[in-house]
Amino acid sequence: MKEARIRNKARFDRTHRLRPRKIEEGDWVLVYDSSLDNQHRSTRKFAKRWFGPYMVRSVNDNATYHLMELDGTRITTPVVGKRIKAFKKRNEAEPNPGADSASSGEEDE
C-alpha cells in the first residue's frame, strides 16, 4: 500500500504543475489579495484583487517568495507561491491605448 502511494505521488508530481514556468529572482509578479475571498458585500464586488507589479527578491525552498517594489523597497513579509502569478510586461513596440497626441508633444491648432 505504501509503495502504491509513493508511485501515485510521483505520478501526480509529474503531471500537475502549479505553473508552466518557475518564477525566479528578478521576475515581475502580481500578488492576489485573498482577504476578499470570504467577503460577500456588494461594496467589495469590484475591488482590486491583484496588486503589483513587484519584483522577486529571493525564492525560498518552501515555495515562498520575498518581494520588493520596483523602486527597490523591500517587502518584509514573504508571500506564498499560490498567491502570486507572473506579470507579463507590455512590449514597448505596441501602441499605448491611453496615450493621446497631446502627451506626445503634438498639438492640434
C-alpha positions as CSV (number, residue, x, y, z in Angstrom):
1,M,0.0,0.0,0.0
2,K,2.9,2.4,0.9
3,E,4.6,1.7,-2.5
4,A,1.4,2.4,-4.4
5,R,1.0,5.7,-2.6
6,I,4.6,6.7,-3.4
7,R,4.1,5.8,-7.1
8,N,0.8,7.8,-7.1
9,K,2.6,10.8,-5.6
10,A,5.4,10.6,-8.2
11,R,2.8,10.4,-11.0
12,F,0.9,13.4,-9.5
13,D,4.1,15.5,-9.2
14,R,5.0,14.8,-12.9
15,T,1.5,15.6,-14.3
16,H,0.4,18.5,-12.1
17,R,2.2,21.8,-12.2
18,L,1.5,25.0,-10.2
19,R,2.7,27.0,-13.2
20,P,4.3,26.1,-16.5
21,R,7.5,28.2,-15.9
22,K,9.1,28.6,-12.5
23,I,9.2,32.1,-11.1
24,E,12.8,33.2,-10.4
25,E,14.7,36.1,-8.9
26,G,14.2,39.3,-10.9
27,D,10.9,38.3,-12.4
28,W,7.9,40.6,-12.1
29,V,4.8,39.2,-10.3
30,L,1.3,40.2,-9.2
31,V,0.1,39.3,-5.7
32,Y,-3.5,38.1,-5.1
33,D,-5.5,39.7,-2.2
34,S,-7.0,36.6,-0.6
35,S,-8.7,38.6,2.2
36,L,-11.6,39.3,-0.3
37,D,-12.4,35.6,-0.9
38,N,-14.9,35.3,2.0
39,Q,-16.4,38.8,1.9
40,H,-19.8,38.9,0.2
41,R,-20.7,42.6,0.5
42,S,-21.6,44.3,-2.8
43,T,-19.1,47.2,-2.0
44,R,-16.2,44.8,-2.4
45,K,-17.5,43.2,-5.6
46,F,-15.4,45.3,-7.9
47,A,-12.4,45.7,-5.6
48,K,-8.9,45.2,-6.9
49,R,-7.9,41.6,-6.3
50,W,-4.3,41.7,-7.7
51,F,-1.6,44.1,-6.5
52,G,1.7,44.9,-8.1
53,P,3.8,44.5,-10.1
54,Y,6.5,43.5,-7.7
55,M,10.0,42.1,-8.4
56,V,11.1,38.8,-6.8
57,R,14.0,39.4,-4.5
58,S,14.6,35.8,-3.5
59,V,12.9,32.4,-3.7
60,N,12.8,30.1,-0.7
61,D,12.8,26.2,-0.7
62,N,9.3,26.1,0.9
63,A,7.7,27.9,-2.1
64,T,7.6,31.3,-0.6
65,Y,8.9,34.4,-2.2
66,H,10.5,37.6,-0.9
67,L,9.4,40.5,-3.0
68,M,10.4,44.2,-3.4
69,E,8.7,47.1,-5.2
70,L,10.1,48.3,-8.5
71,D,11.8,51.2,-6.8
72,G,13.8,48.8,-4.6
73,T,11.7,49.0,-1.4
74,R,11.8,45.6,0.3
75,I,8.5,43.9,1.4
76,T,9.3,42.2,4.8
77,T,6.6,39.5,4.7
78,P,7.2,36.5,2.4
79,V,4.4,35.6,0.0
80,V,3.2,32.1,-0.6
81,G,3.6,30.9,-4.2
82,K,0.0,30.1,-4.5
83,R,-0.9,33.8,-4.2
84,I,1.4,35.1,-7.0
85,K,1.4,35.0,-10.8
86,A,3.8,36.1,-13.3
87,F,3.4,39.6,-14.7
88,K,3.8,40.0,-18.4
89,K,5.3,43.3,-19.4
90,R,3.8,45.1,-22.3
91,N,6.0,45.2,-25.4
92,E,7.3,48.7,-26.0
93,A,6.6,48.4,-29.7
94,E,2.9,48.0,-29.0
95,P,0.8,51.2,-29.1
96,N,-0.3,52.6,-25.7
97,P,-4.1,52.9,-25.8
98,G,-4.0,55.6,-23.0
99,A,-1.6,57.9,-24.8
100,D,-3.0,60.8,-26.7
101,S,-1.5,63.2,-29.2
102,A,-1.1,66.0,-26.5
103,S,1.2,63.8,-24.4
104,S,3.5,63.0,-27.4
105,G,4.2,66.7,-27.9
106,E,1.9,67.2,-30.9
107,E,-0.8,69.9,-30.6
108,D,-3.8,70.5,-32.7
109,E,-4.1,74.1,-33.8
